[in-house]
Amino acid sequence: MLSKLTHLFKLCLLLGLFLLVSCAPTIEPLSISDPEIKVVWPKAPESPRIKLLRRLGGIDDLVDKTKRKNRLFRWLTGEMAEQMPLVAPYGIATNGLGTLWISDPGAHVVHVFDLVRRTGKLWTLAGDRFLSSPTGICYDPASQKVYVADSLLKKVFVFSGTGQYQGEIIANPPFGRPGGLAIDKQGNLLVADVINGVIRRFYSAGDQLSDFGSPTSANGLFNRPIGLTVDSTGLIYVIDSLNFKIEVLSQSGEAVASIGKLGDQPGSLSRPRGVAVDSFGHIYVADAAFDNIQIFNLKGQLLLVFGDGKLGLSMPASLVMDKQDRIYAVDSFNHQIQIYQFLGVDN
């Protein structure tokens, strides 16, 4: 009799779980574009080149506002699990498929936004160590690894895309202060060592390659290189922050171009914090002093300024670009991410 009751209980439990899942509301992916936002640059009557798509300030922005009162929906999407707004975001990475990784040294975490599943997670640990000041971050599409630089711990940690800790990058000599990260054309990891003024290079397996510095400075070093990116041709763009410029280098570290100079006029730089390059070779530089993003060509000519005005940036930091020429900008002082679309040269 007892075994029959136990069997009946299991059947009822399974039926209940089935009904719970089958009755659950459908979770539609979050569109990359918010239809309520209608902001473009430049303004009419000129043809728009940049469009603001969406702003994200935390997990709450991923939840469908028409269904947020449904407790089951909130549980399924994780809204009731981990709720933490962006505190002082700095770095950003994306797989271009709806997942964003955002380093937040103010909260000592990495935020993970999944726009497809409309969920969010927090990474707080690297193995048995708490993250202290995660700043630089990048995603390697070949290995699907996420690299996180912690400036206070002076470490570069390795995670899987889903958050499993996989170890750390060992540098010899040790990192002075790791900052921006990027993957080069050969799949190597590049680390901007801010204090030592060099770019450290590592195989994807973690083995160290040769470092390189500035080919144009007298001492062969960058002056506080805080960030970098690599374009589709392999050119390396280094934010040489205290020289107020972007140094463009070949894959072998030779000088190609220099973009920007100290000043307070459009086309000059004051506090460059982020750099990205689109599929046309346009160079985007976020400046935390000007609260905008400037677009240059490889000759250093200013093409456009955006991110100011309505829904504008405040102390922007890192930038990243996906293959659809969407620009993801860390809007630090507004505690959010702003996503833009380059509309093309013929629009």
Number of C-alpha atoms within 10 A of each C-alpha: 6 7 8 9 10 11 12 12 12 12 12 12 12 12 11 12 12 12 11 12 12 10 10 13 13 10 15 12 16 18 13 16 15 13 9 8 13 10 18 21 19 15 11 8 6 8 14 18 18 22 22 23 22 19 20 18 18 20 24 20 17 22 24 17 9 7 14 15 10 11 12 17 19 17 12 17 21 19 22 13 13 13 14 17 18 27 19 19 31 31 31 28 28 22 18 15 11 16 19 21 25 30 32 26 23 15 19 22 25 28 24 24 23 20 21 16 18 23 24 25 21 18 20 18 16 20 15 8 9 13 25 20 22 31 29 30 28 26 24 21 14 9 12 13 20 24 27 32 29 23 23 15 17 18 22 25 21 22 20 15 19 12 18 15 18 15 14 17 22 15 17 7 6 13 22 19 23 30 29 29 30 25 26 20 15 10 15 19 26 25 29 32 27 23 16 19 21 22 28 22 23 20 15 18 10 16 13 17 14 8 15 18 22 23 16 13 11 8 9 13 18 29 20 21 31 29 33 29 25 23 20 14 12 16 21 26 26 27 28 24 22 15 20 20 23 27 24 23 20 15 15 10 16 16 16 15 14 18 23 21 16 15 11 11 10 13 19 20 26 20 23 28 28 29 27 25 25 19 16 12 14 17 23 24 29 30 24 23 15 22 21 21 26 23 20 21 15 14 10 17 12 18 14 16 19 22 26 14 11 8 13 16 27 21 20 33 28 32 29 24 27 18 12 12 18 21 24 24 29 31 31 22 18 19 21 24 25 23 23 24 21 20 16 12 9 7 8
